[in-house]
Amino acid sequence: MQFIRKLILAAGLILAGWGATAFAADPINLPAMGESNPALSTPAMVSKQKLAEDAKCTRCHDENEAKPILSIFQTKHGVTADPRTPTCQSCHGPSLAHLAGPVNGKIAPPDVRFNNDNYPESSASQRAAACLTCHKGTQRAHWDGSPHQVNGLACNDCHVIHSPVDKVRSRMTQPQVCFTCHKARRADIQKISHHPIGNGKMVCSDCHNPHGSVGPDLMKKATINATCWTCHADKRGPFLWEHQPVTENCTDCHTPHGSNIAPLLKSRPPFLCQECHDGPHASINPAGPGIAGAQVPGTGYIGAPNPTATTAGRACLNCHVMVHGSNSPAGAFLFR
Protein backbone atom coordinates (compact mmCIF):
# COMPACT_ATOMS: atom_id res chain seq x y z
CA MET A 1 0.00 0.00 0.00
CA GLN A 2 2.84 2.40 0.90
CA PHE A 3 4.52 1.54 -2.39
CA ILE A 4 1.36 2.49 -4.33
CA ARG A 5 1.08 5.81 -2.46
CA LYS A 6 4.71 6.66 -3.25
CA LEU A 7 4.13 5.77 -6.89
CA ILE A 8 1.08 8.07 -7.13
CA LEU A 9 2.96 10.90 -5.40
CA ALA A 10 5.90 10.55 -7.77
CA ALA A 11 3.60 10.58 -10.81
CA GLY A 12 1.87 13.72 -9.52
CA LEU A 13 5.18 15.52 -9.05
CA ILE A 14 6.27 14.58 -12.56
CA LEU A 15 3.00 15.87 -14.10
CA ALA A 16 3.17 19.09 -12.09
CA GLY A 17 6.70 19.73 -13.23
CA TRP A 18 5.79 19.09 -16.87
CA GLY A 19 2.79 21.41 -16.64
CA ALA A 20 4.85 24.22 -15.12
CA THR A 21 7.47 23.85 -17.87
CA ALA A 22 4.80 23.94 -20.61
CA PHE A 23 3.12 26.99 -19.03
CA ALA A 24 6.40 28.88 -18.82
CA ALA A 25 7.24 28.00 -22.43
CA ASP A 26 3.93 29.42 -23.73
CA PRO A 27 4.17 33.25 -23.75
CA ILE A 28 0.47 33.77 -24.62
CA ASN A 29 -0.45 32.67 -21.10
CA LEU A 30 1.86 35.24 -19.53
CA PRO A 31 0.63 38.72 -20.55
CA ALA A 32 2.65 41.70 -19.45
CA MET A 33 1.39 43.84 -16.61
CA GLY A 34 -1.43 46.10 -17.79
CA GLU A 35 -1.59 44.40 -21.21
CA SER A 36 -4.92 42.94 -22.42
CA ASN A 37 -4.98 39.34 -23.55
CA PRO A 38 -7.47 38.62 -26.38
CA ALA A 39 -7.32 34.90 -25.65
CA LEU A 40 -8.64 35.50 -22.15
CA SER A 41 -11.26 38.11 -23.09
CA THR A 42 -14.86 37.47 -22.16
CA PRO A 43 -18.05 39.09 -23.49
CA ALA A 44 -18.29 41.04 -20.24
CA MET A 45 -14.74 42.36 -20.66
CA VAL A 46 -15.42 43.28 -24.30
CA SER A 47 -18.61 45.09 -23.29
CA LYS A 48 -16.78 47.01 -20.58
CA GLN A 49 -14.04 48.07 -23.00
CA LYS A 50 -16.57 49.26 -25.58
CA LEU A 51 -18.56 51.24 -23.02
CA ALA A 52 -15.33 52.88 -21.84
CA GLU A 53 -14.57 53.95 -25.43
CA ASP A 54 -18.10 55.24 -25.99
CA ALA A 55 -18.01 57.12 -22.67
CA LYS A 56 -15.44 59.48 -24.18
CA CYS A 57 -18.24 60.71 -26.46
CA THR A 58 -21.38 60.18 -24.39
CA ARG A 59 -20.10 62.31 -21.52
CA CYS A 60 -20.95 65.28 -23.76
CA HIS A 61 -23.26 63.84 -26.41
CA ASP A 62 -26.05 62.76 -24.10
CA GLU A 63 -29.86 62.86 -24.06
CA ASN A 64 -29.78 66.67 -24.27
CA GLU A 65 -28.72 66.52 -27.93
CA ALA A 66 -31.23 67.83 -30.46
CA LYS A 67 -30.95 64.53 -32.34
CA PRO A 68 -31.40 61.22 -30.48
CA ILE A 69 -27.71 60.29 -30.30
CA LEU A 70 -28.07 57.71 -27.52
CA SER A 71 -30.81 55.82 -29.38
CA ILE A 72 -28.01 54.02 -31.23
CA PHE A 73 -27.95 51.68 -28.23
CA GLN A 74 -31.40 50.50 -29.34
CA THR A 75 -29.96 49.31 -32.65
CA LYS A 76 -27.63 46.50 -33.69
CA HIS A 77 -24.81 49.04 -33.70
CA GLY A 78 -25.26 49.43 -29.94
CA VAL A 79 -25.16 45.81 -28.76
CA THR A 80 -21.97 46.16 -26.72
CA ALA A 81 -21.89 42.49 -25.73
CA ASP A 82 -21.32 41.52 -29.37
CA PRO A 83 -17.58 41.70 -30.23
CA ARG A 84 -18.48 42.83 -33.77
CA THR A 85 -20.28 45.93 -32.51
CA PRO A 86 -18.46 49.18 -33.36
CA THR A 87 -17.79 52.08 -31.03
CA CYS A 88 -18.27 55.78 -31.77
CA GLN A 89 -14.65 55.99 -32.92
CA SER A 90 -15.17 53.10 -35.35
CA CYS A 91 -17.37 55.33 -37.50
CA HIS A 92 -16.31 58.88 -36.57
CA GLY A 93 -12.59 58.15 -36.34
CA PRO A 94 -10.29 58.68 -33.31
CA SER A 95 -11.14 62.41 -33.37
CA LEU A 96 -8.36 63.23 -30.92
CA ALA A 97 -8.50 66.97 -31.63
CA HIS A 98 -12.24 66.95 -31.02
CA LEU A 99 -11.82 65.08 -27.71
CA ALA A 100 -9.15 67.54 -26.58
CA GLY A 101 -11.82 70.16 -26.04
CA PRO A 102 -11.95 73.86 -26.91
CA VAL A 103 -8.88 75.58 -28.33
CA ASN A 104 -9.20 79.37 -28.51
CA GLY A 105 -12.89 78.94 -27.85
CA LYS A 106 -13.46 76.48 -30.71
CA ILE A 107 -13.79 72.71 -30.72
CA ALA A 108 -12.24 70.85 -33.65
CA PRO A 109 -14.69 68.72 -35.67
CA PRO A 110 -14.68 64.91 -35.52
CA ASP A 111 -12.62 63.15 -38.14
CA VAL A 112 -15.67 61.84 -40.02
CA ARG A 113 -18.93 63.81 -40.02
CA PHE A 114 -22.20 62.41 -41.37
CA ASN A 115 -24.31 65.59 -41.49
CA ASN A 116 -24.05 69.38 -41.64
CA ASP A 117 -25.56 70.06 -38.22
CA ASN A 118 -22.52 71.48 -36.42
CA TYR A 119 -19.64 70.99 -38.85
CA PRO A 120 -19.35 70.62 -42.63
CA GLU A 121 -20.22 67.13 -43.77
CA SER A 122 -17.34 64.84 -44.73
CA SER A 123 -16.98 63.77 -48.34
CA ALA A 124 -19.12 60.93 -49.64
CA SER A 125 -16.08 58.70 -50.02
CA GLN A 126 -15.06 59.22 -46.38
CA ARG A 127 -18.56 58.52 -45.11
CA ALA A 128 -18.97 55.41 -47.26
CA ALA A 129 -15.53 54.12 -46.28
CA ALA A 130 -16.50 54.25 -42.60
CA CYS A 131 -19.46 51.94 -43.28
CA LEU A 132 -17.72 49.65 -45.78
CA THR A 133 -15.04 48.85 -43.22
CA CYS A 134 -17.54 46.39 -41.72
CA HIS A 135 -20.31 46.13 -44.31
CA LYS A 136 -18.39 44.68 -47.22
CA GLY A 137 -18.84 41.94 -49.77
CA THR A 138 -22.08 40.17 -50.79
CA GLN A 139 -24.70 42.85 -51.56
CA ARG A 140 -22.18 45.69 -51.39
CA ALA A 141 -19.41 44.18 -53.53
CA HIS A 142 -20.25 46.45 -56.49
CA TRP A 143 -20.65 49.75 -54.65
CA ASP A 144 -17.58 51.33 -56.25
CA GLY A 145 -18.61 52.53 -59.69
CA SER A 146 -22.33 52.07 -59.07
CA PRO A 147 -24.72 54.89 -60.10
CA HIS A 148 -25.32 55.98 -56.50
CA GLN A 149 -21.61 56.10 -55.71
CA VAL A 150 -20.76 57.92 -58.94
CA ASN A 151 -23.42 60.55 -58.19
CA GLY A 152 -21.91 61.40 -54.82
CA LEU A 153 -24.18 59.47 -52.47
CA ALA A 154 -23.03 57.77 -49.29
CA CYS A 155 -24.68 55.22 -47.02
CA ASN A 156 -26.15 57.77 -44.60
CA ASP A 157 -27.96 59.54 -47.45
CA CYS A 158 -30.44 56.65 -47.31
CA HIS A 159 -29.79 54.95 -43.96
CA VAL A 160 -30.29 56.41 -40.48
CA ILE A 161 -27.83 54.78 -38.08
CA HIS A 162 -28.76 56.29 -34.71
CA SER A 163 -32.47 55.58 -35.06
CA PRO A 164 -33.96 52.25 -33.96
CA VAL A 165 -36.14 52.38 -37.10
CA ASP A 166 -34.33 52.70 -40.43
CA LYS A 167 -37.03 53.66 -42.94
CA VAL A 168 -35.17 52.33 -45.94
CA ARG A 169 -35.14 48.84 -44.38
CA SER A 170 -38.87 48.76 -43.71
CA ARG A 171 -41.10 47.54 -46.54
CA MET A 172 -43.81 50.06 -45.74
CA THR A 173 -41.50 53.10 -45.80
CA GLN A 174 -38.66 52.13 -48.13
CA PRO A 175 -40.28 53.51 -51.33
CA GLN A 176 -40.67 56.95 -49.71
CA VAL A 177 -36.91 57.06 -49.11
CA CYS A 178 -36.22 56.18 -52.74
CA PHE A 179 -38.79 58.70 -53.99
CA THR A 180 -36.80 61.49 -52.30
CA CYS A 181 -34.59 61.44 -55.39
CA HIS A 182 -36.60 59.35 -57.87
CA LYS A 183 -39.63 61.64 -57.99
CA ALA A 184 -40.86 60.43 -61.39
CA ARG A 185 -41.28 56.94 -59.95
CA ARG A 186 -43.56 58.32 -57.24
CA ALA A 187 -45.94 59.46 -59.99
CA ASP A 188 -45.63 56.16 -61.86
CA ILE A 189 -46.91 54.02 -59.00
CA GLN A 190 -50.08 56.15 -58.88
CA LYS A 191 -51.03 55.21 -62.44
CA ILE A 192 -53.83 52.79 -63.26
CA SER A 193 -51.54 49.82 -63.90
CA HIS A 194 -48.69 49.43 -61.40
CA HIS A 195 -46.91 46.98 -59.17
CA PRO A 196 -48.25 46.73 -55.57
CA ILE A 197 -45.67 49.11 -54.13
CA GLY A 198 -47.95 51.50 -52.27
CA ASN A 199 -49.28 48.86 -49.85
CA GLY A 200 -45.96 47.26 -48.99
CA LYS A 201 -46.41 44.04 -50.97
CA MET A 202 -43.50 45.02 -53.17
CA VAL A 203 -40.61 47.45 -52.69
CA CYS A 204 -37.82 48.88 -54.82
CA SER A 205 -35.20 46.50 -53.44
CA ASP A 206 -37.19 43.49 -54.67
CA CYS A 207 -35.90 44.31 -58.15
CA HIS A 208 -32.99 46.69 -57.58
CA ASN A 209 -29.82 46.42 -55.53
CA PRO A 210 -29.06 50.04 -54.58
CA HIS A 211 -25.50 49.16 -53.56
CA GLY A 212 -24.47 48.15 -57.07
CA SER A 213 -25.05 45.35 -59.54
CA VAL A 214 -23.51 43.58 -62.50
CA GLY A 215 -26.82 43.94 -64.32
CA PRO A 216 -28.37 47.01 -65.97
CA ASP A 217 -30.29 49.62 -63.97
CA LEU A 218 -29.07 48.17 -60.66
CA MET A 219 -31.06 44.98 -61.27
CA LYS A 220 -30.60 42.29 -58.63
CA LYS A 221 -30.10 39.72 -61.38
CA ALA A 222 -27.70 39.86 -64.30
CA THR A 223 -30.47 40.82 -66.77
CA ILE A 224 -33.83 42.58 -66.67
CA ASN A 225 -35.62 39.43 -67.80
CA ALA A 226 -34.05 37.30 -65.07
CA THR A 227 -35.22 39.84 -62.51
CA CYS A 228 -38.79 39.81 -63.86
CA TRP A 229 -38.85 36.01 -63.93
CA THR A 230 -38.29 35.98 -60.18
CA CYS A 231 -42.04 36.61 -59.88
CA HIS A 232 -43.32 36.00 -63.42
CA ALA A 233 -41.91 32.49 -63.73
CA ASP A 234 -44.64 31.46 -66.20
CA LYS A 235 -43.12 33.83 -68.75
CA ARG A 236 -39.67 32.25 -68.52
CA GLY A 237 -40.21 29.47 -71.05
CA PRO A 238 -38.65 27.86 -72.95
CA PHE A 239 -41.53 27.80 -75.39
CA LEU A 240 -41.99 25.77 -78.53
CA TRP A 241 -42.86 29.03 -80.30
CA GLU A 242 -41.15 32.09 -78.89
CA HIS A 243 -41.89 35.77 -79.34
CA GLN A 244 -38.54 37.44 -79.97
CA PRO A 245 -38.99 40.67 -77.96
CA VAL A 246 -40.07 38.59 -74.95
CA THR A 247 -36.78 36.73 -74.89
CA GLU A 248 -34.81 39.93 -75.49
CA ASN A 249 -36.16 42.35 -72.90
CA CYS A 250 -39.46 42.63 -71.04
CA THR A 251 -39.23 46.42 -71.19
CA ASP A 252 -39.55 46.33 -74.98
CA CYS A 253 -43.29 46.23 -74.32
CA HIS A 254 -43.75 46.92 -70.60
CA THR A 255 -42.84 49.85 -68.40
CA PRO A 256 -42.27 48.33 -64.93
CA HIS A 257 -42.91 51.34 -62.69
CA GLY A 258 -46.42 52.17 -63.84
CA SER A 259 -48.57 52.85 -66.87
CA ASN A 260 -52.06 54.06 -67.71
CA ILE A 261 -52.37 51.12 -70.10
CA ALA A 262 -52.90 47.67 -68.60
CA PRO A 263 -50.93 45.53 -68.12
CA LEU A 264 -48.05 47.98 -67.72
CA LEU A 265 -47.82 48.39 -71.51
CA LYS A 266 -45.79 51.20 -73.06
CA SER A 267 -48.52 51.97 -75.62
CA ARG A 268 -51.88 50.54 -76.67
CA PRO A 269 -52.30 47.66 -79.09
CA PRO A 270 -52.28 47.59 -82.03
CA PHE A 271 -49.91 50.54 -82.06
CA LEU A 272 -47.49 48.75 -79.75
CA CYS A 273 -47.45 45.74 -82.07
CA GLN A 274 -47.11 47.89 -85.17
CA GLU A 275 -43.84 49.28 -83.88
CA CYS A 276 -42.38 46.01 -85.16
CA HIS A 277 -45.10 44.39 -87.31
CA ASP A 278 -45.88 46.78 -90.15
CA GLY A 279 -46.62 44.50 -93.12
CA PRO A 280 -49.52 42.03 -92.90
CA HIS A 281 -53.26 42.41 -92.30
CA ALA A 282 -54.11 45.18 -94.80
CA SER A 283 -51.73 47.64 -93.23
CA ILE A 284 -52.39 50.08 -96.09
CA ASN A 285 -55.84 50.83 -94.65
CA PRO A 286 -56.08 54.21 -92.96
CA ALA A 287 -55.56 54.48 -89.21
CA GLY A 288 -55.54 57.41 -86.87
CA PRO A 289 -58.10 60.01 -88.04
CA GLY A 290 -59.62 57.50 -90.47
CA ILE A 291 -59.75 54.61 -88.05
CA ALA A 292 -63.47 54.00 -88.73
CA GLY A 293 -63.15 54.47 -92.50
CA ALA A 294 -62.97 57.59 -94.65
CA GLN A 295 -65.77 60.11 -93.96
CA VAL A 296 -67.14 63.07 -95.89
CA PRO A 297 -69.47 65.44 -93.98
CA GLY A 298 -73.04 65.30 -95.29
CA THR A 299 -72.46 62.37 -97.63
CA GLY A 300 -71.93 59.51 -95.22
CA TYR A 301 -69.15 56.99 -95.43
CA ILE A 302 -66.92 56.46 -98.41
CA GLY A 303 -65.19 53.15 -98.49
CA ALA A 304 -65.49 50.53 -95.77
CA PRO A 305 -67.73 51.85 -92.97
CA ASN A 306 -66.19 49.49 -90.38
CA PRO A 307 -62.90 49.83 -88.51
CA THR A 308 -59.96 47.96 -89.93
CA ALA A 309 -59.20 44.53 -88.50
CA THR A 310 -55.92 45.71 -86.98
CA THR A 311 -57.40 48.65 -85.07
CA ALA A 312 -60.57 47.17 -83.58
CA GLY A 313 -60.85 46.54 -79.83
CA ARG A 314 -57.85 44.63 -78.54
CA ALA A 315 -56.64 44.45 -82.12
CA CYS A 316 -53.83 41.94 -82.50
CA LEU A 317 -54.64 40.36 -79.14
CA ASN A 318 -58.06 39.28 -80.43
CA CYS A 319 -56.31 36.44 -82.22
CA HIS A 320 -52.69 36.35 -81.07
CA VAL A 321 -53.38 35.73 -77.41
CA MET A 322 -50.16 33.90 -76.47
CA VAL A 323 -47.93 36.91 -76.89
CA HIS A 324 -45.29 35.59 -74.46
CA GLY A 325 -44.92 32.26 -76.29
CA SER A 326 -46.86 29.12 -77.13
CA ASN A 327 -46.25 25.42 -76.56
CA SER A 328 -49.04 24.32 -78.90
CA PRO A 329 -47.91 22.46 -82.04
CA ALA A 330 -50.30 24.77 -83.92
CA GLY A 331 -49.11 27.89 -82.15
CA ALA A 332 -46.61 29.17 -84.70
CA PHE A 333 -48.48 32.48 -84.87
CA LEU A 334 -49.11 32.59 -81.11
CA PHE A 335 -52.81 31.89 -81.61
CA ARG A 336 -53.03 29.55 -78.60
C-alpha positions as CSV (number, residue, x, y, z in Angstrom):
1,M,0.0,0.0,0.0
2,Q,2.8,2.4,0.9
3,F,4.5,1.5,-2.4
4,I,1.4,2.5,-4.3
5,R,1.1,5.8,-2.5
6,K,4.7,6.7,-3.3
7,L,4.1,5.8,-6.9
8,I,1.1,8.1,-7.1
9,L,3.0,10.9,-5.4
10,A,5.9,10.6,-7.8
11,A,3.6,10.6,-10.8
12,G,1.9,13.7,-9.5
13,L,5.2,15.5,-9.0
14,I,6.3,14.6,-12.6
15,L,3.0,15.9,-14.1
16,A,3.2,19.1,-12.1
17,G,6.7,19.7,-13.2
18,W,5.8,19.1,-16.9
19,G,2.8,21.4,-16.6
20,A,4.9,24.2,-15.1
21,T,7.5,23.9,-17.9
22,A,4.8,23.9,-20.6
23,F,3.1,27.0,-19.0
24,A,6.4,28.9,-18.8
25,A,7.2,28.0,-22.4
26,D,3.9,29.4,-23.7
27,P,4.2,33.3,-23.7
28,I,0.5,33.8,-24.6
29,N,-0.5,32.7,-21.1
30,L,1.9,35.2,-19.5
31,P,0.6,38.7,-20.6
32,A,2.7,41.7,-19.4
33,M,1.4,43.8,-16.6
34,G,-1.4,46.1,-17.8
35,E,-1.6,44.4,-21.2
36,S,-4.9,42.9,-22.4
37,N,-5.0,39.3,-23.6
38,P,-7.5,38.6,-26.4
39,A,-7.3,34.9,-25.6
40,L,-8.6,35.5,-22.2
41,S,-11.3,38.1,-23.1
42,T,-14.9,37.5,-22.2
43,P,-18.0,39.1,-23.5
44,A,-18.3,41.0,-20.2
45,M,-14.7,42.4,-20.7
46,V,-15.4,43.3,-24.3
47,S,-18.6,45.1,-23.3
48,K,-16.8,47.0,-20.6
49,Q,-14.0,48.1,-23.0
50,K,-16.6,49.3,-25.6
51,L,-18.6,51.2,-23.0
52,A,-15.3,52.9,-21.8
53,E,-14.6,53.9,-25.4
54,D,-18.1,55.2,-26.0
55,A,-18.0,57.1,-22.7
56,K,-15.4,59.5,-24.2
57,C,-18.2,60.7,-26.5
58,T,-21.4,60.2,-24.4
59,R,-20.1,62.3,-21.5
60,C,-20.9,65.3,-23.8
61,H,-23.3,63.8,-26.4
62,D,-26.1,62.8,-24.1
63,E,-29.9,62.9,-24.1
64,N,-29.8,66.7,-24.3
65,E,-28.7,66.5,-27.9
66,A,-31.2,67.8,-30.5
67,K,-30.9,64.5,-32.3
68,P,-31.4,61.2,-30.5
69,I,-27.7,60.3,-30.3
70,L,-28.1,57.7,-27.5
71,S,-30.8,55.8,-29.4
72,I,-28.0,54.0,-31.2
73,F,-27.9,51.7,-28.2
74,Q,-31.4,50.5,-29.3
75,T,-30.0,49.3,-32.6
76,K,-27.6,46.5,-33.7
77,H,-24.8,49.0,-33.7
78,G,-25.3,49.4,-29.9
79,V,-25.2,45.8,-28.8
80,T,-22.0,46.2,-26.7
81,A,-21.9,42.5,-25.7
82,D,-21.3,41.5,-29.4
83,P,-17.6,41.7,-30.2
84,R,-18.5,42.8,-33.8
85,T,-20.3,45.9,-32.5
86,P,-18.5,49.2,-33.4
87,T,-17.8,52.1,-31.0
88,C,-18.3,55.8,-31.8
89,Q,-14.6,56.0,-32.9
90,S,-15.2,53.1,-35.4
91,C,-17.4,55.3,-37.5
92,H,-16.3,58.9,-36.6
93,G,-12.6,58.2,-36.3
94,P,-10.3,58.7,-33.3
95,S,-11.1,62.4,-33.4
96,L,-8.4,63.2,-30.9
97,A,-8.5,67.0,-31.6
98,H,-12.2,66.9,-31.0
99,L,-11.8,65.1,-27.7
100,A,-9.1,67.5,-26.6
101,G,-11.8,70.2,-26.0
102,P,-12.0,73.9,-26.9
103,V,-8.9,75.6,-28.3
104,N,-9.2,79.4,-28.5
105,G,-12.9,78.9,-27.9
106,K,-13.5,76.5,-30.7
107,I,-13.8,72.7,-30.7
108,A,-12.2,70.9,-33.6
109,P,-14.7,68.7,-35.7
110,P,-14.7,64.9,-35.5
111,D,-12.6,63.1,-38.1
112,V,-15.7,61.8,-40.0
113,R,-18.9,63.8,-40.0
114,F,-22.2,62.4,-41.4
115,N,-24.3,65.6,-41.5
116,N,-24.1,69.4,-41.6
117,D,-25.6,70.1,-38.2
118,N,-22.5,71.5,-36.4
119,Y,-19.6,71.0,-38.9
120,P,-19.3,70.6,-42.6
121,E,-20.2,67.1,-43.8
122,S,-17.3,64.8,-44.7
123,S,-17.0,63.8,-48.3
124,A,-19.1,60.9,-49.6
125,S,-16.1,58.7,-50.0
126,Q,-15.1,59.2,-46.4
127,R,-18.6,58.5,-45.1
128,A,-19.0,55.4,-47.3
129,A,-15.5,54.1,-46.3
130,A,-16.5,54.2,-42.6
131,C,-19.5,51.9,-43.3
132,L,-17.7,49.7,-45.8
133,T,-15.0,48.8,-43.2
134,C,-17.5,46.4,-41.7
135,H,-20.3,46.1,-44.3
136,K,-18.4,44.7,-47.2
137,G,-18.8,41.9,-49.8
138,T,-22.1,40.2,-50.8
139,Q,-24.7,42.8,-51.6
140,R,-22.2,45.7,-51.4
141,A,-19.4,44.2,-53.5
142,H,-20.3,46.4,-56.5
143,W,-20.6,49.7,-54.6
144,D,-17.6,51.3,-56.3
145,G,-18.6,52.5,-59.7
146,S,-22.3,52.1,-59.1
147,P,-24.7,54.9,-60.1
148,H,-25.3,56.0,-56.5
149,Q,-21.6,56.1,-55.7
150,V,-20.8,57.9,-58.9
151,N,-23.4,60.6,-58.2
152,G,-21.9,61.4,-54.8
153,L,-24.2,59.5,-52.5
154,A,-23.0,57.8,-49.3
155,C,-24.7,55.2,-47.0
156,N,-26.1,57.8,-44.6
157,D,-28.0,59.5,-47.4
158,C,-30.4,56.7,-47.3
159,H,-29.8,54.9,-44.0
160,V,-30.3,56.4,-40.5
161,I,-27.8,54.8,-38.1
162,H,-28.8,56.3,-34.7
163,S,-32.5,55.6,-35.1
164,P,-34.0,52.2,-34.0
165,V,-36.1,52.4,-37.1
166,D,-34.3,52.7,-40.4
167,K,-37.0,53.7,-42.9
168,V,-35.2,52.3,-45.9
169,R,-35.1,48.8,-44.4
170,S,-38.9,48.8,-43.7
171,R,-41.1,47.5,-46.5
172,M,-43.8,50.1,-45.7
173,T,-41.5,53.1,-45.8
174,Q,-38.7,52.1,-48.1
175,P,-40.3,53.5,-51.3
176,Q,-40.7,56.9,-49.7
177,V,-36.9,57.1,-49.1
178,C,-36.2,56.2,-52.7
179,F,-38.8,58.7,-54.0
180,T,-36.8,61.5,-52.3
181,C,-34.6,61.4,-55.4
182,H,-36.6,59.4,-57.9
183,K,-39.6,61.6,-58.0
184,A,-40.9,60.4,-61.4
185,R,-41.3,56.9,-59.9
186,R,-43.6,58.3,-57.2
187,A,-45.9,59.5,-60.0
188,D,-45.6,56.2,-61.9
189,I,-46.9,54.0,-59.0
190,Q,-50.1,56.1,-58.9
191,K,-51.0,55.2,-62.4
192,I,-53.8,52.8,-63.3
193,S,-51.5,49.8,-63.9
194,H,-48.7,49.4,-61.4
195,H,-46.9,47.0,-59.2
196,P,-48.3,46.7,-55.6
197,I,-45.7,49.1,-54.1
198,G,-47.9,51.5,-52.3
199,N,-49.3,48.9,-49.8
200,G,-46.0,47.3,-49.0
201,K,-46.4,44.0,-51.0
202,M,-43.5,45.0,-53.2
203,V,-40.6,47.5,-52.7
204,C,-37.8,48.9,-54.8
205,S,-35.2,46.5,-53.4
206,D,-37.2,43.5,-54.7
207,C,-35.9,44.3,-58.2
208,H,-33.0,46.7,-57.6
209,N,-29.8,46.4,-55.5
210,P,-29.1,50.0,-54.6
211,H,-25.5,49.2,-53.6
212,G,-24.5,48.1,-57.1
213,S,-25.0,45.3,-59.5
214,V,-23.5,43.6,-62.5
215,G,-26.8,43.9,-64.3
216,P,-28.4,47.0,-66.0
217,D,-30.3,49.6,-64.0
218,L,-29.1,48.2,-60.7
219,M,-31.1,45.0,-61.3
220,K,-30.6,42.3,-58.6
221,K,-30.1,39.7,-61.4
222,A,-27.7,39.9,-64.3
223,T,-30.5,40.8,-66.8
224,I,-33.8,42.6,-66.7
225,N,-35.6,39.4,-67.8
226,A,-34.0,37.3,-65.1
227,T,-35.2,39.8,-62.5
228,C,-38.8,39.8,-63.9
229,W,-38.9,36.0,-63.9
230,T,-38.3,36.0,-60.2
231,C,-42.0,36.6,-59.9
232,H,-43.3,36.0,-63.4
233,A,-41.9,32.5,-63.7
234,D,-44.6,31.5,-66.2
235,K,-43.1,33.8,-68.8
236,R,-39.7,32.2,-68.5
237,G,-40.2,29.5,-71.0
238,P,-38.6,27.9,-72.9
239,F,-41.5,27.8,-75.4
240,L,-42.0,25.8,-78.5
241,W,-42.9,29.0,-80.3
242,E,-41.1,32.1,-78.9
243,H,-41.9,35.8,-79.3
244,Q,-38.5,37.4,-80.0
245,P,-39.0,40.7,-78.0
246,V,-40.1,38.6,-75.0
247,T,-36.8,36.7,-74.9
248,E,-34.8,39.9,-75.5
249,N,-36.2,42.4,-72.9
250,C,-39.5,42.6,-71.0
251,T,-39.2,46.4,-71.2
252,D,-39.5,46.3,-75.0
253,C,-43.3,46.2,-74.3
254,H,-43.8,46.9,-70.6
255,T,-42.8,49.8,-68.4
256,P,-42.3,48.3,-64.9
257,H,-42.9,51.3,-62.7
258,G,-46.4,52.2,-63.8
259,S,-48.6,52.9,-66.9
260,N,-52.1,54.1,-67.7
261,I,-52.4,51.1,-70.1
262,A,-52.9,47.7,-68.6
263,P,-50.9,45.5,-68.1
264,L,-48.0,48.0,-67.7
265,L,-47.8,48.4,-71.5
266,K,-45.8,51.2,-73.1
267,S,-48.5,52.0,-75.6
268,R,-51.9,50.5,-76.7
269,P,-52.3,47.7,-79.1
270,P,-52.3,47.6,-82.0
271,F,-49.9,50.5,-82.1
272,L,-47.5,48.8,-79.7
273,C,-47.4,45.7,-82.1
274,Q,-47.1,47.9,-85.2
275,E,-43.8,49.3,-83.9
276,C,-42.4,46.0,-85.2
277,H,-45.1,44.4,-87.3
278,D,-45.9,46.8,-90.2
279,G,-46.6,44.5,-93.1
280,P,-49.5,42.0,-92.9
281,H,-53.3,42.4,-92.3
282,A,-54.1,45.2,-94.8
283,S,-51.7,47.6,-93.2
284,I,-52.4,50.1,-96.1
285,N,-55.8,50.8,-94.7
286,P,-56.1,54.2,-93.0
287,A,-55.6,54.5,-89.2
288,G,-55.5,57.4,-86.9
289,P,-58.1,60.0,-88.0
290,G,-59.6,57.5,-90.5
291,I,-59.8,54.6,-88.0
292,A,-63.5,54.0,-88.7
293,G,-63.2,54.5,-92.5
294,A,-63.0,57.6,-94.6
295,Q,-65.8,60.1,-94.0
296,V,-67.1,63.1,-95.9
297,P,-69.5,65.4,-94.0
298,G,-73.0,65.3,-95.3
299,T,-72.5,62.4,-97.6
300,G,-71.9,59.5,-95.2
301,Y,-69.1,57.0,-95.4
302,I,-66.9,56.5,-98.4
303,G,-65.2,53.1,-98.5
304,A,-65.5,50.5,-95.8
305,P,-67.7,51.8,-93.0
306,N,-66.2,49.5,-90.4
307,P,-62.9,49.8,-88.5
308,T,-60.0,48.0,-89.9
309,A,-59.2,44.5,-88.5
310,T,-55.9,45.7,-87.0
311,T,-57.4,48.6,-85.1
312,A,-60.6,47.2,-83.6
313,G,-60.9,46.5,-79.8
314,R,-57.8,44.6,-78.5
315,A,-56.6,44.5,-82.1
316,C,-53.8,41.9,-82.5
317,L,-54.6,40.4,-79.1
318,N,-58.1,39.3,-80.4
319,C,-56.3,36.4,-82.2
320,H,-52.7,36.4,-81.1
321,V,-53.4,35.7,-77.4
322,M,-50.2,33.9,-76.5
323,V,-47.9,36.9,-76.9
324,H,-45.3,35.6,-74.5
325,G,-44.9,32.3,-76.3
326,S,-46.9,29.1,-77.1
327,N,-46.3,25.4,-76.6
328,S,-49.0,24.3,-78.9
329,P,-47.9,22.5,-82.0
330,A,-50.3,24.8,-83.9
331,G,-49.1,27.9,-82.2
332,A,-46.6,29.2,-84.7
333,F,-48.5,32.5,-84.9
334,L,-49.1,32.6,-81.1
335,F,-52.8,31.9,-81.6
336,R,-53.0,29.6,-78.6
